[in-house]
Amino acid sequence: MSILVDFLKEKALQERSDAPERERKRAEWVQAVERLIARMEEWLRDADREGVLRIERTAVEHREQGLGHYTAPGLTITLGITRVDVLPVARNVVGRVVRDGATEPVRLQGRVDITDGAMKHSLYRLTDHHPDEWVLLQGLYEPGLRILSFDRAQFEAIVVGLLR
């Protein structure tokens, strides 16, 4: 056999054995982002009593190590000529954080950015307690990192800051 035939045979075996776990991880990540986007849409529609926001779903294409190619939901929020995008960045992120009062670090698993193109707020997903727990890390490049729970109040403050 040729070197290419041997290589492709080995890769085919590996692909067949890795595919189910890759599919599970990819589907779980896309569903987590979908739930986050749906929650944001609900908060926006509830707050927009004047009907001035344009809220649109987007599709964000990704090719990620260990997950392959996938499409995840995003969101575009427009007020007049000002635009804010909610963009899933990656499921596989590097990092761990230690919660207040805890001794063991928690692994980050996923990042979604809220941005106007110039400013960016990154949400990180934690899966140690609840699969839909998202946090903001404040002071990432300074001593005294703070982990802030991502909730409606945090979201509204971010959106107002970016839409000004």
Residue pairs with C-beta under 8 A, 6 or more apart in sequence:
1 9
22 66
22 67
22 68
25 66
25 67
25 91
26 67
26 68
26 70
26 91
28 131
29 67
29 70
29 72
29 91
29 110
30 70
30 71
30 72
30 73
32 110
32 125
32 131
32 132
33 72
33 73
33 88
33 110
33 112
34 72
34 73
35 132
36 112
36 123
36 132
36 134
37 57
37 73
37 74
37 75
37 86
40 75
40 86
40 155
41 55
41 57
41 75
43 152
43 155
43 156
44 53
44 55
44 77
44 159
45 55
47 156
48 55
52 79
52 80
53 77
53 78
53 79
54 76
54 77
54 78
54 79
55 75
55 76
55 77
55 78
56 75
56 76
56 78
57 73
57 74
57 75
58 73
58 74
58 75
58 76
58 85
59 71
59 72
59 73
59 74
60 71
60 72
60 73
60 74
60 87
60 88
61 69
61 70
61 71
62 69
62 70
62 71
62 72
62 88
62 90
63 69
64 70
64 90
64 91
64 92
65 92
66 92
67 91
67 92
72 88
73 88
74 85
74 86
74 87
74 88
75 85
75 86
76 83
76 84
76 85
76 86
77 83
77 84
77 85
77 86
77 159
77 163
78 84
79 163
82 116
82 162
82 163
82 164
83 116
83 117
84 114
84 115
84 116
84 159
84 162
84 163
85 113
85 114
85 115
85 116
85 117
86 112
86 113
86 114
87 112
87 113
87 114
87 115
88 110
88 111
88 112
89 111
89 112
89 113
89 122
90 110
90 111
91 109
91 110
92 109
93 108
93 109
93 110
93 111
93 124
94 108
95 107
95 108
95 124
96 105
96 106
96 107
96 108
97 105
97 106
97 108
97 124
97 126
97 135
97 137
97 145
97 147
98 104
98 105
98 106
99 106
99 147
100 147
106 126
106 128
107 126
107 127
107 128
108 124
108 125
108 126
109 125
109 126
109 127
110 124
110 125
111 122
111 123
111 124
111 125
112 122
112 123
112 125
112 134
113 120
113 121
113 122
113 123
114 120
114 121
114 122
114 123
114 155
114 158
114 159
114 162
115 121
115 162
116 162
116 163
119 161
119 162
121 136
121 158
121 162
122 136
122 137
123 134
123 135
123 136
123 150
124 134
124 135
124 136
124 137
125 133
125 134
126 133
126 134
126 135
127 133
133 149
134 150
135 147
135 148
135 149
135 150
136 147
136 148
136 150
136 154
137 145
137 146
137 147
137 148
138 145
138 146
138 147
138 148
139 145
139 146
148 154
